[in-house]
Amino acid sequence: MGSLGFSSPLVVAVLCLVLNAALLVNGGKTSSFIRKVEKAIDLPLDADVFQVPPGYNAPQQVHITQGDLVGKAVIVSWVTVDEPGTNTVVYWSENSKQKEQAEGKIYTYKYYNYTSGYIHHCTIRHLEFNTKYYYVVGIGHTERQFWFVTPPEVGPDVPYSFGLIGDLGQSYDSNVTLTHYERNPRKGQTLLFVGDLSYADIYPCHDNNRWDTWGRFVERSAAYQPWIWTAGNHEIDFYPEIGETVPFKPYSHRYHVPYRASGSTAPFWYSIKRASAYIIVLSSYSAYGKYTPQYKWLEEELPKVNRSETPWLIVLMHAPWYNSYNYHYMEGETMRVMYEPWFVKYKVDVVFAGHVHAYERSVSIPSMILCSKLIFSFFKSPCIVMIALALLECASMQFSVFFCFSK
């Protein structure tokens, strides 16, 4: 995401050419919120939301995500600072006294003059659907307990609620956004995150301490419900001037995803099934041209979608394909040219993206022809593109969507 945004909501008029008849479509408004003009102010390092948990080697930055293709596994991640400590996660279901345990792995990395803490990733497998589990990390030192609820079994008539956040950062506005999501009465069960996490790269030398503060900031939600990760431009962290030439180094060490479960060869594009949704995550900042790994994977992935099992086909990406703002205008165009015909063919229901620090949504708009400042569209599929911020309630799926336009 870039550095500036708009200060007022946008109502987009899309001029649609349907069977040679002009139709004016007004997307309407979903909120009375108006973003303030002033630039967001970052939270100081001593902010209470960045507080380090007390106790020797206490686990921090705890977060979970789906750990397999269908929702019967969870990846539990956390960081210890004083020493590696144990890799063990102890867990049990709400209705059982029998405690199980799983063993994880520890990772570390260096970035310029920063050395990470001990990053733990542990996958809990063979869970029951639609069950509340408690889990404990920090065994042997300072133990901390959390919980999560597994999704219902994958199926066509399974109600489920998703939250959606992107471009969060760590400003005062970021805290307002996360608080707003937490207090929403619709209560998202899983959060879809469409990229740009910590914004550590906007600080001098991509100060990776800001990855740690962000991890502690979102723990209050991410430790209790899965956050489904998408990589954005602020996760690239490519900085050859200081010797950092491996893209996505901090992100890929800290945020593991179950990419192998869907046959992906990299953690930046993958898929999961959850309730009645088939969710495909794409990488706007990895190679996606013909013959590339991401291209070949998506070409093979889309035909696997069984709409009688998962009627909702959702795609997450960071850079939107359609964007009428001047910021980041047409940055997603080359990916659109490559993949939009597939989205039309396989009838993708909704695409969620971030990157543009403003709100825009549309009805079905594949195969657009841009002419001056007017947007002409031929309706060819049920594909719905929602850019940056929206709320969708339809059939058995509900999306409660919140964005922090904080930079």
Disulfide bonds with the S-S distance in Angstrom:
none
